[in-house]
Amino acid sequence: MTAPPFRPLRLDHIVLRVRDVARIQAFYCDVLGCAVENRQEAIGLLQLRAGDSLIDLVDIDGELGRAGGAAPGAEGRNMDHLCLRVDPFDREAIVAHLRAHGVEVGEFGSRYGAEGEGPSQYLLDPEGNAVELKGPPDPPRPAA
């Protein structure tokens, strides 16, 4: 077996599917000390800052939440995916490594994470759990 062409640095974010966003937001912010960082109302997403990482809350009645199936409970799951910040992020090497291990490779794109917008590769673990490998943030755009 070959070693991965990257090393995990930390958990970038976790995405939780929730029934009551306000209640969960209050828990994570008031009880655990997180702070609201970003809202994407159009898709039902609230992002909370937890130190260097994010906790994303997805309303099960929103666009993203409905895509996950039943509400959290016996018939549904509450975690959408986990994300690992990896370094270096060489997409071709990552995909080749994953495929060499028989891993189902998912969508690639630029997505927002704990450090900002940057490259992101989805995959599935052997039990079907979604995992996102996140690269470094894109360089800042020059001011116009």
Backbone torsions as a table, in degrees:
resi	resn	phi	psi	omega
1	MET	NA	142.0	178.1
2	THR	-94.4	153.4	177.9
3	ALA	-74.7	151.2	177.5
4	PRO	-61.1	150.8	179.4
5	PRO	-85.1	25.0	-179.8
6	PHE	-157.7	170.9	172.8
7	ARG	-130.4	139.1	177.7
8	PRO	-70.2	133.0	178.9
9	LEU	-95.4	-41.9	-177.4
10	ARG	-175.6	171.0	171.5
11	LEU	-74.4	122.5	179.8
12	ASP	-80.1	-53.6	178.0
13	HIS	-160.7	164.4	173.3
14	ILE	-129.9	146.3	-179.2
15	VAL	-116.0	120.1	179.6
16	LEU	-109.0	130.8	173.3
17	ARG	-86.8	125.1	-174.3
18	VAL	-130.6	152.9	178.5
19	ARG	-84.1	-36.3	-174.5
20	ASP	-129.4	90.7	-175.2
21	VAL	-58.1	-44.2	-177.7
22	ALA	-60.9	-42.5	-179.9
23	ARG	-64.7	-44.8	-179.1
24	ILE	-69.3	-39.3	176.4
25	GLN	-58.9	-45.1	179.6
26	ALA	-60.3	-42.5	179.3
27	PHE	-61.0	-54.5	-176.0
28	TYR	-66.5	-35.1	-179.1
29	CYS	-82.7	-52.5	-174.6
30	ASP	-76.7	-37.0	-176.2
31	VAL	-90.0	-42.6	-174.2
32	LEU	-103.9	-4.3	173.9
33	GLY	83.3	15.7	175.9
34	CYS	-74.5	169.3	179.2
35	ALA	-134.1	145.9	176.3
36	VAL	-67.2	129.2	179.1
37	GLU	-110.6	-41.0	-172.0
38	ASN	-154.6	142.8	175.0
39	ARG	-124.2	134.8	173.4
40	GLN	-126.5	78.2	-174.3
41	GLU	-55.8	-37.3	-175.2
42	ALA	-58.7	-29.7	-179.3
43	ILE	-113.2	2.9	177.2
44	GLY	76.2	42.8	-175.8
45	LEU	-123.4	131.8	173.6
46	LEU	-124.8	125.9	-178.2
47	GLN	-108.3	128.4	-179.8
48	LEU	-111.9	138.5	177.6
49	ARG	-86.0	129.5	175.9
50	ALA	-129.1	83.5	-176.1
51	GLY	66.0	-122.7	179.5
52	ASP	-85.6	-1.7	-174.0
53	SER	-118.9	172.5	177.1
54	LEU	-121.7	148.2	168.0
55	ILE	-116.6	114.3	179.7
56	ASP	-95.2	130.1	176.9
57	LEU	-107.4	122.6	-179.0
58	VAL	-111.5	120.7	177.7
59	ASP	-69.2	123.9	-177.5
60	ILE	-62.5	-18.1	177.7
61	ASP	-91.5	-4.4	179.3
62	GLY	-86.9	178.0	-178.1
63	GLU	-55.4	-50.4	-179.8
64	LEU	-68.3	-41.1	-177.5
65	GLY	-63.4	-41.7	179.3
66	ARG	-63.2	-31.0	-179.2
67	ALA	-66.7	-19.2	-177.9
68	GLY	-88.7	1.3	178.1
69	GLY	89.6	-148.7	-176.3
70	ALA	-61.0	158.7	177.0
71	ALA	-62.1	158.7	177.2
72	PRO	-53.3	135.9	-178.7
73	GLY	152.7	-157.8	-176.5
74	ALA	-62.0	-31.4	-176.1
75	GLU	-104.0	-0.1	-177.4
76	GLY	-144.9	168.2	-179.1
77	ARG	-112.0	155.8	178.7
78	ASN	-108.1	-11.0	176.0
79	MET	-101.8	125.1	177.8
80	ASP	-80.0	-52.9	178.2
81	HIS	-163.2	165.8	170.2
82	LEU	-114.9	152.7	-176.2
83	CYS	-127.5	130.3	175.5
84	LEU	-109.7	128.7	173.1
85	ARG	-78.9	123.4	-177.0
86	VAL	-120.9	156.8	-179.9
87	ASP	-149.8	131.6	-3.7
88	PRO	-77.4	169.1	177.6
89	PHE	-112.0	93.1	176.4
90	ASP	-113.3	98.3	-172.5
91	ARG	-54.3	-46.2	-178.3
92	GLU	-60.0	-43.4	179.4
93	ALA	-67.1	-39.8	179.8
94	ILE	-63.0	-50.1	-178.5
95	VAL	-62.8	-42.4	178.4
96	ALA	-60.7	-42.8	179.3
97	HIS	-63.0	-46.6	-179.3
98	LEU	-61.9	-46.9	-178.8
99	ARG	-64.5	-34.6	178.2
100	ALA	-64.4	-22.3	178.8
101	HIS	-101.7	11.3	177.3
102	GLY	71.6	22.2	-178.3
103	VAL	-83.1	137.3	175.5
104	GLU	-75.6	116.4	-178.3
105	VAL	-91.9	132.1	-178.9
106	GLY	-103.7	-149.4	-174.9
107	GLU	-71.3	146.2	172.2
108	PHE	-113.3	145.9	175.9
109	GLY	-177.6	-178.3	174.4
110	SER	-99.1	124.9	-176.3
111	ARG	-137.1	157.2	179.3
112	TYR	-82.2	134.5	176.5
113	GLY	-138.9	-165.2	-173.8
114	ALA	-60.5	-27.6	-179.6
115	GLU	-102.3	-0.6	-178.6
116	GLY	118.2	-167.5	-178.9
117	GLU	-71.5	137.2	179.2
118	GLY	-175.3	178.0	-176.2
119	PRO	-66.3	146.7	-173.8
120	SER	-150.2	132.4	178.6
121	GLN	-124.5	123.8	176.4
122	TYR	-91.2	152.8	175.0
123	LEU	-155.0	170.3	176.9
124	LEU	-115.8	137.8	175.2
125	ASP	-80.1	175.5	-175.9
126	PRO	-60.8	-20.0	178.8
127	GLU	-96.8	4.3	179.3
128	GLY	89.2	7.5	176.4
129	ASN	-75.6	135.8	179.2
130	ALA	-78.5	133.6	177.4
131	VAL	-127.2	138.0	176.6
132	GLU	-114.5	131.0	172.2
133	LEU	-101.1	123.1	-172.4
134	LYS	-113.8	132.0	177.3
135	GLY	-91.3	-172.5	-178.3
136	PRO	-70.0	160.8	178.8
137	PRO	-66.1	150.9	175.7
138	ASP	-63.3	150.4	177.8
139	PRO	-63.6	149.1	178.5
140	PRO	-59.7	143.4	177.6
141	ARG	-81.3	140.0	178.6
142	PRO	-65.5	143.6	178.7
143	ALA	-66.8	141.9	-177.9
144	ALA	-82.9	NA	NA
